[in-house]
């Protein structure tokens, strides 16, 4: 670890504010916070620890979330294989698979197996292994739609959804939007509601990361959930509609509204899963269920800056009930954020380390984790900075 200061969100806020030629007071007025809070953000005395605040600052500065959170993940050796694949993914999307390719074509069954493998890697957070698979997966999915079957369009919708989700997680939002539009287009020709709901869920997630787009994010998720809940029958349909309802609740939280009605409806959908038929669509979200509903409740409590409520929910949630990988890691990240809000840095560090163990590539690339670790590093006791916290700071890119 060097003595060089880490780059945190407050520093970027200060830099962009100075370039815009506006004062701390003007920024505070635009973002709906006090000037003293802006000063604490800029000096690193207080981390920007909620998405809602981050969106307000980005909107006030006229920049994107990426401008404030940085792109450290793109230079992380652990995920470099994913980012090297992005140009080929882009080509596959732009050409809709019409590229020079001498590989023998996959059959529908072979493509279904490849789509399932990609889904497992994505849920595990193994982006290094996932990235190189995606260009060929997209190319083959496009080509197999030539037969016009509903199954081929279902597979394209699912493949493009997975590509979009991975791109969003790794900070390529614009290309993720292109991919989810392709998923949406294919979903219209598939024989299931599941890919339709999945595409709208993801569109809402991408919109929720854009300053000024929360209204659209909320209406997108709420609209598809309202429209499809009554007709959802199979597990895939219930899972994807349920995730759309959870996303509606989270967007409501970010907008300052009440997420409880959306969470309650998602819980009702989760209760229907056990009796639902399997269905034939490849569009599934196996992370959806009772435990994941509770996790989203926990995330909403953290975003509302209600750490005691988040910790209460955590006590009722067995993390082993969540799928291994990204969802398992998310539980510990939210737990860490809640402990940090209560200034229990040792408990926060322990939780973050457990999250990193569950999905290392995913957690190390999360902007909220970098911000939290950097804030803890600046405020912690000397013993923590030279131990596990210091080493975690190196792994997440706070210090080099």
PyMOL commands that set and color helices and strands:
alter all, ss='L'
color gray80, all
select helices_A, chain A and resi 9-20+24-31+35-43+51-61+65-69+72-75+77-84+86-95+108-124+127-147+150-169+173-187+194-207+214-228+235-254+260-271+273-275+290-303+307-316+319-321+326-341+345-358+360-364+367-379+382-385+388-396
alter helices_A, ss='H'
color red, helices_A
deselect
rebuild
show_as cartoon
